Each structure stands twice: as C-alpha cells, then as structure tokens.
C-alpha cells in the first residue's frame, strides 16, 4: 500500500490543485491513445478550446553542460513560457519564465533544479545571472526550483521552447507532451467531448494528416503512473492472497483454541454468560492478535521502504514520480490499522460464532466433558484448510508463470546476432553540426 499510495496516486504533491491537471494525448488511427501532439494541433487547441484554463507543452531536452570544473550531460525540458504558471509552481530562488521568452531569440534563459544547483554551484545564492553554456549556447540562470520539485521527472533544468514560425504549421511530427489545467466548473468528460469535436473538425479540414486522429484527456496523476500501476496492482493482489492464507491459518488456530476452551466457555454460559458476550470475548482476543500483527507489519514496512530505497538504483528512482518521497506515513498507518481490524473480523468471527453455538449444550458438555458442535468445527476446519491450500496453489502457480515469463523474455532471440556488439549514442549540437 505504501508503494500504491505514493507513486500512482500522489506523485506530485507540490503541484497546485493537481486534481484539476490533465494529460492530453493524440489518439492514432490504429488505436494507440498516448501519442505526442503535433505543434500545429497544439496551437489549434490553445486557440480554440474553452474547457482548459491553460494548455502548455514540453519536450525532452538533453544538454551538454560545459564550463566549470567538469562537463556534464543533463536531462531537462523545454517548455511553454506559462508552463510553471499552469502547474502552480514557484521558484525557491529567482523567477520563472515570462511572456515572450518562448519566442526565438528571447529564449537564452534557464531554470535549475535544486539538485543541479547544489551539484554544480554548491548552493551559491549568487548564481542568478550566471551564464551556463548548454549545447554550446550561453544561457542566463534566472531561477532555482525548490528541493524535491522535478516535474516532469527526472528533469533537472528547464528552458523555454522557442521553435521557428514554420514549426507551428507542422501536422506530421508528433513530439509535444501536453498538459492542461481544467477551467473552473469543467468536468473531465466535458473536456474530452470538446477536444473530440475539434479533432473531428480538423480531420475534415486536413484530411492528409489528421484523418482518423483523435484526442484523449486523462487525469495527470493517474496518467503519470500508467506504466507501473498494473505491476503494483498485481503485487497488491499477491499480497492480498497471502493475507487471505494467513487469515485462514489463524482462523484454524482459533478454532482449535476454541475447541480446547470448550469447558471454560460452557462454564461461562452456565454462570449466565450470553452468546453475545462469548462472541465479544473471542473477537476481542482476535482483534488484539491482529493489532499486534499489524504493528509488527508496520515496523517491518518502515525497514522495508528503507531497504527498497537502498536497493533501487538512483537513475531508476528518478524516473518514477514520487519514489523518493515514499514513506510509511499517517495514511499508510491508518490503512494498516483498518486492515488489521478487518482481518481480525475475518479470521475471528467464525470461530467466535462457533464457540457461541457450542455453548448451547453447556449442561450436556459439562456432564460428558466434551464440547458441543465438534463435528461442525471439524468440518469448518477442513474447509479452511482447503481454502488455504487452494489460495497457496493459486499464488504459487501465478508466481511460477510470472517467473517463467520473465525468464523467457530474457532468452528470446532478437532476430540478429548480438555477440560482440556494443551500442552507444552521440548528441551533436545543431549549431556546430548543421
């Protein structure tokens, strides 16, 4: 739950009203609903859509940073001038971009992440106005973003995106990532309907490039984690199976304990204890046991999260939004407490009811020295054992198939000879290598 709670559902807590932010994609004719957007279509959206308070874009940007003690290759973003206004982000130092800084010739400025500022400039507050050479182009540092603010992850610097006027007429190159903030009172469904109508109109107007192209609007928080959410859901399902197996096991143990306490419960009944009081007694014991287990689980969870942070490579952590902030917080502890109480009711309720029913023959039990309902208890225990075995078998088969799939993927021939072959890449600055 700690992993599900942070990356997929709360990746960017630093954004202003993140529930109003959406990711906007183009839908390809063949059905892919997460295509980047062309520059001309993005411009049409900004000019015509009323469902969005703001609509901004960004493109990935890799910069060779030179000067200083050592050169460095830094991943960043080139963004619309009002990008940070749309997201509700404010710098810790300096300012953000202003109007017209995304025009050619006015874009020689850059914003740094907190980490890059610390790494290259030692946290010097006098960094504003310093010239930073990126891909051979001098840019003036105008601001530093707050610590922990890296959107989109793993960007470490931001510059205005200032294409030529000809670029804004292109409807073939899909490369812009578009983010929008819904206008007040506008629902997600209304925004989808409006952009669908506009896409249909552009398909008629530009049949050579826009035929059968649509648009898709998704909540930004869920869209950001769409690639890892299915994996986390599978893990949660596996953990749920383990929990059910444990509940069935503990229920069996409590049935055995209730059987051994048959005379005691019969004496309580003979002395005037009601069935409700017997149920409360057994349930209370189950709740105490479950809460103790939940507390131990929460403690292990704290160490588990720390271990996860230590084992996962830093480059991979930066790629997953919210990973570095993943911790066992109040929400996780509340979920653990509720789950513990729910588990107690699940594994202790049947033994409690059976114990209460077993006291119906209290007098006969005291005479014979045996508890009532023994046959039913044995039947219930057999059912629980069968459920345990079935769940364990299902979990084992699933784990085995998953392991086999991953192993098979790692051994599939790619279709060409791979031995003795290495791969590298070079990014050549456009000013030097036209």
C-alpha positions in Angstrom: 0.0 0.0 0.0 2.9 2.4 0.6 4.0 1.9 -3.0 0.5 2.3 -4.3 -0.2 5.3 -2.1 2.8 7.4 -3.3 3.8 6.9 -7.0 0.5 6.3 -8.7 -1.9 8.5 -6.7 0.3 11.2 -5.1 3.3 11.7 -7.3 3.4 15.5 -7.4 2.1 16.9 -4.2 3.9 20.1 -4.9 1.6 21.0 -7.8 -1.3 23.4 -7.3 -4.6 21.6 -7.2 -3.3 18.5 -9.1 -6.7 17.0 -9.3 -7.5 19.7 -12.0 -4.5 18.9 -14.1 -4.8 16.6 -17.1 -2.5 15.0 -19.7 -3.7 15.5 -23.3 -2.7 13.0 -26.0 -3.5 12.4 -29.6 -5.1 9.0 -30.5 -3.6 7.4 -33.5 -5.8 5.7 -36.2 -4.5 2.3 -35.1 -5.7 2.8 -31.6 -2.6 4.0 -29.6 -4.1 6.6 -27.3 -0.8 8.0 -25.9 0.7 9.7 -28.9 2.6 13.0 -28.6 0.9 16.1 -30.2 1.9 18.0 -33.3 2.9 21.6 -33.0 0.0 22.8 -35.3 -2.6 20.8 -33.4 -1.3 22.1 -30.1 -1.6 25.6 -31.4 -5.2 25.0 -32.5 -6.1 23.6 -29.1 -4.7 26.6 -27.3 -6.6 29.0 -29.6 -10.0 27.2 -29.7 -10.5 25.0 -26.6 -12.6 26.6 -23.8 -12.5 23.7 -21.4 -9.0 24.5 -20.3 -7.8 27.4 -18.2 -4.3 26.8 -19.5 -2.8 24.4 -22.0 1.0 24.0 -22.1 3.6 21.8 -23.6 7.1 20.4 -23.0 9.6 18.4 -25.0 12.5 16.4 -23.7 15.8 18.2 -23.8 19.3 16.8 -23.3 22.0 19.3 -22.7 25.8 19.1 -22.7 26.7 21.5 -19.9 30.2 22.8 -20.3 32.3 25.2 -18.2 33.1 24.9 -14.6 35.1 22.0 -13.2 33.7 19.3 -15.5 31.4 18.9 -18.4 28.1 17.1 -17.7 25.2 15.7 -19.6 22.0 16.8 -18.0 18.4 15.8 -18.8 15.9 18.7 -19.0 12.8 20.1 -20.6 12.0 22.9 -23.0 8.6 24.2 -22.0 5.9 26.8 -22.8 6.5 30.2 -21.2 3.5 29.9 -19.0 4.3 26.3 -18.1 5.1 26.9 -14.4 2.1 29.2 -14.0 -0.2 26.4 -15.3 1.2 24.0 -12.8 1.2 26.4 -9.9 5.0 26.1 -9.4 7.1 28.9 -7.9 10.9 29.0 -7.7 12.9 28.9 -4.4 15.3 31.4 -5.9 14.8 34.0 -8.7 11.9 33.9 -11.1 10.1 31.7 -13.7 9.7 32.4 -17.4 7.7 35.4 -18.6 5.7 36.1 -21.7 7.6 36.1 -25.0 10.6 34.2 -23.6 9.4 31.3 -25.7 10.0 33.3 -28.9 13.1 32.7 -31.0 15.9 35.0 -29.8 14.4 35.6 -26.4 14.9 32.1 -25.0 18.5 32.2 -23.7 17.5 31.6 -20.1 17.4 28.5 -17.9 15.9 27.3 -14.6 17.8 24.8 -12.5 16.6 22.1 -10.2 17.7 22.2 -6.6 19.9 19.2 -7.0 21.7 20.6 -10.1 22.2 23.9 -8.3 23.8 22.2 -5.4 25.9 19.9 -7.6 27.3 22.5 -9.9 27.2 25.7 -7.9 27.4 24.5 -4.3 24.1 26.1 -3.4 25.5 29.6 -4.1 22.7 32.2 -3.8 24.6 34.5 -6.2 24.1 32.1 -9.1 21.3 34.3 -10.6 22.6 35.9 -13.8 25.4 33.4 -14.2 25.9 32.3 -17.8 25.6 28.5 -18.3 26.7 27.0 -21.6 24.4 24.3 -22.7 24.9 22.6 -26.1 27.3 25.4 -27.0 24.6 28.1 -26.3 25.1 30.5 -23.4 22.0 30.8 -21.2 21.4 33.0 -18.2 20.3 31.3 -15.0 17.1 33.1 -13.8 15.9 30.8 -11.0 16.2 27.6 -8.9 13.2 25.4 -8.2 12.5 24.2 -4.7 14.0 21.0 -3.3 12.1 17.9 -4.5 10.4 19.7 -7.4 11.3 17.9 -10.5 8.5 17.8 -13.0 8.4 16.0 -15.2 10.7 13.5 -13.5 13.6 13.3 -14.0 14.2 16.8 -15.4 17.0 18.8 -13.8 16.8 22.0 -15.9 14.1 23.9 -17.9 14.4 26.3 -20.8 11.7 28.0 -23.0 10.7 26.1 -26.1 11.0 28.6 -28.9 10.6 26.9 -32.3 10.5 28.8 -35.6 7.2 30.0 -37.0 7.4 27.3 -39.7 7.4 24.6 -36.9 4.0 25.7 -35.7 2.4 24.7 -39.1 3.6 21.1 -38.9 0.9 18.4 -38.5 3.1 15.4 -39.1 5.7 15.4 -36.4 4.2 14.2 -33.1 6.6 15.2 -30.3 5.0 17.6 -27.9 3.8 16.5 -24.4 0.7 18.5 -23.5 -0.5 19.3 -20.0 -3.7 21.2 -19.3 -5.5 22.7 -16.3 -9.3 22.4 -16.5 -11.2 25.6 -16.3 -13.3 26.1 -13.2 -16.5 24.1 -13.3 -15.5 22.0 -16.3 -15.5 18.2 -15.9 -13.1 15.7 -17.4 -15.9 14.4 -19.6 -16.8 17.8 -21.0 -13.1 18.5 -21.8 -12.9 15.2 -23.7 -16.1 15.9 -25.6 -14.9 19.3 -26.7 -11.4 18.2 -27.8 -13.0 15.2 -29.7 -15.3 17.6 -31.6 -12.3 19.8 -32.5 -10.2 16.8 -33.6 -13.1 15.7 -35.9 -13.3 19.1 -37.4 -9.5 19.2 -38.1 -9.8 15.7 -39.7 -12.2 17.2 -42.2 -10.1 20.3 -42.7 -6.7 18.5 -43.0 -7.5 15.0 -44.4 -3.9 14.3 -45.4 -2.6 14.5 -41.8 -5.5 14.4 -39.4 -7.8 11.7 -40.8 -8.9 9.3 -38.0 -6.7 11.1 -35.5 -8.5 11.8 -32.2 -7.6 13.1 -28.7 -7.5 11.7 -25.2 -7.7 13.5 -21.9 -6.6 11.7 -18.7 -6.1 12.8 -15.1 -2.4 13.7 -14.8 -1.8 11.9 -11.5 -3.1 8.5 -12.9 -1.6 9.1 -16.3 1.9 9.6 -14.9 1.9 6.2 -13.3 0.1 4.3 -16.0 3.2 2.1 -16.8 3.9 0.9 -13.3 0.3 0.9 -11.9 -0.6 -2.6 -13.4 2.6 -4.0 -11.9 1.7 -2.6 -8.5 -1.8 -3.9 -8.8 -0.5 -7.4 -9.4 1.7 -7.1 -6.4 -1.2 -5.9 -4.3 -3.3 -8.9 -5.5 -0.5 -11.2 -4.5 -0.2 -9.6 -1.1 -4.0 -10.0 -0.7 -3.7 -13.7 -1.4 -1.0 -14.1 1.2 -3.2 -12.2 3.7 -6.2 -14.5 3.0 -3.9 -17.5 3.5 -2.7 -16.1 6.8 -6.3 -15.3 7.9 -7.5 -18.8 7.1 -4.5 -20.2 9.0 -5.2 -18.0 12.1 -8.9 -18.9 11.9 -8.0 -22.6 12.1 -5.8 -22.0 15.1 -8.5 -20.0 16.8 -11.0 -22.9 16.1 -8.6 -25.3 17.7 -8.2 -22.9 20.7 -12.0 -22.6 21.0 -12.3 -26.3 21.0 -9.8 -26.6 23.8 -11.7 -24.0 25.8 -15.0 -25.7 25.4 -15.4 -26.5 29.1 -14.4 -23.0 30.1 -16.9 -21.4 27.7 -19.6 -23.9 28.9 -18.9 -22.9 32.5 -19.2 -19.2 31.5 -22.6 -20.0 29.9 -23.7 -21.9 32.9 -22.8 -19.0 35.1 -25.0 -16.7 33.0 -22.8 -15.5 30.1 -24.8 -14.8 26.9 -23.9 -15.8 23.4 -23.1 -12.2 22.6 -20.6 -12.0 25.5 -18.9 -15.2 24.3 -18.6 -13.7 20.8 -17.2 -10.4 22.1 -14.7 -12.3 24.2 -13.3 -14.4 21.2 -13.5 -11.3 18.9 -11.6 -9.2 21.4 -8.8 -11.8 21.5 -8.7 -11.8 17.7 -8.5 -8.0 17.5 -5.6 -7.9 20.0 -3.8 -10.5 18.0 -4.4 -8.7 14.7 -3.4 -5.3 16.0 -0.2 -6.8 17.3 0.5 -8.3 13.9 -0.3 -5.0 12.2 2.1 -3.1 14.5 4.8 -5.6 13.7 4.0 -5.3 10.0 4.2 -1.5 10.1 7.6 -1.7 11.8 8.8 -4.2 9.1 7.3 -1.8 6.5 9.5 1.1 7.7 12.6 -1.1 7.3 11.3 -2.5 4.0 10.9 1.0 2.5 14.4 2.0 3.6 15.7 -1.2 2.1 13.8 -0.5 -1.2 15.4 2.9 -1.4 18.8 1.4 -0.9 18.4 -1.4 -3.4 16.8 0.6 -6.3 19.4 2.4 -8.5 19.3 6.2 -8.3 18.7 6.6 -12.1 15.6 4.3 -11.8 14.3 6.2 -8.8 14.5 9.5 -10.6 12.3 8.0 -13.4 9.4 7.2 -11.1 7.5 10.2 -9.8 7.2 10.3 -6.1 9.5 7.3 -5.4 12.0 9.3 -3.3 9.1 10.6 -1.1 7.7 7.1 -0.5 7.4 6.5 3.2 5.2 4.9 5.9 3.1 8.0 6.7 -0.2 8.5 8.6 -2.3 7.4 5.7 -0.4 4.1 5.5 -0.6 3.5 9.2 -4.4 4.2 9.1 -4.8 1.7 6.3 -2.7 -0.8 8.3 -4.9 -0.4 11.4 -8.1 -0.7 9.4 -6.8 -3.8 7.6 -5.8 -5.3 10.9 -9.2 -4.8 12.4 -10.9 -6.1 9.2 -8.6 -9.1 9.2 -9.5 -9.8 12.8 -13.2 -9.8 12.0 -12.4 -12.0 9.0 -10.5 -14.7 10.9 -12.1 -14.4 14.3 -15.7 -14.1 13.5 -16.4 -17.7 12.5 -14.5 -19.1 15.5 -16.4 -16.7 17.8 -19.8 -17.8 16.3 -18.9 -21.4 16.5 -17.8 -21.0 20.1 -21.0 -19.3 21.0 -23.1 -22.1 19.3 -21.0 -24.7 21.1 -22.2 -23.3 24.4 -25.8 -24.2 23.6 -25.2 -27.6 25.0 -23.4 -26.3 28.1 -25.0 -28.6 30.6 -24.5 -31.7 28.5 -21.0 -30.7 27.8 -20.2 -30.3 31.5 -21.6 -33.8 32.2 -19.8 -35.5 29.3 -16.6 -33.5 29.4 -16.8 -32.8 25.6 -17.9 -29.7 23.8 -20.9 -29.4 21.6 -20.7 -28.9 17.8 -17.4 -30.8 17.5 -18.4 -32.3 14.1 -19.3 -28.9 12.7 -16.0 -27.5 13.9 -14.0 -30.2 12.2 -16.0 -29.6 9.0 -15.2 -25.9 9.2 -11.5 -26.5 9.8 -11.4 -28.8 6.8 -13.0 -26.1 4.7 -10.5 -23.5 5.9 -7.5 -25.9 5.2 -8.9 -26.5 1.8 -9.2 -22.7 1.2 -5.6 -22.3 2.4 -4.3 -24.9 0.0 -6.3 -23.5 -2.9 -5.1 -20.0 -2.4 -1.5 -21.1 -1.8 -1.6 -23.2 -5.0 -3.1 -20.3 -7.0 -0.4 -17.9 -5.7 2.3 -20.4 -6.4 1.1 -21.1 -10.0 0.9 -17.3 -10.6 4.4 -16.7 -9.3 5.8 -19.6 -11.3 4.2 -18.4 -14.5 5.4 -14.9 -13.9 8.9 -16.1 -13.3 8.8 -18.3 -16.3 7.6 -15.4 -18.5 10.3 -13.0 -17.4 12.9 -15.8 -17.9 11.6 -16.5 -21.3 11.6 -12.8 -22.3 15.3 -12.6 -21.3 16.2 -15.5 -23.6 14.2 -14.7 -26.7 16.4 -14.2 -29.8 16.1 -10.6 -31.1 16.4 -11.7 -34.7 20.0 -10.6 -35.2 23.5 -11.5 -33.9 24.2 -9.8 -30.6 27.6 -11.2 -29.5 30.5 -8.8 -29.8 28.2 -5.8 -30.5 28.1 -2.6 -28.4 25.7 0.3 -28.6 26.5 4.0 -28.0 24.9 7.3 -28.8 26.1 10.8 -29.6 24.2 14.1 -29.3 25.7 16.7 -31.6 24.9 20.4 -31.1 22.9 21.7 -34.0 24.9 25.0 -34.1 28.2 23.1 -34.7 26.8 20.2 -36.8 24.2 21.6 -39.1 
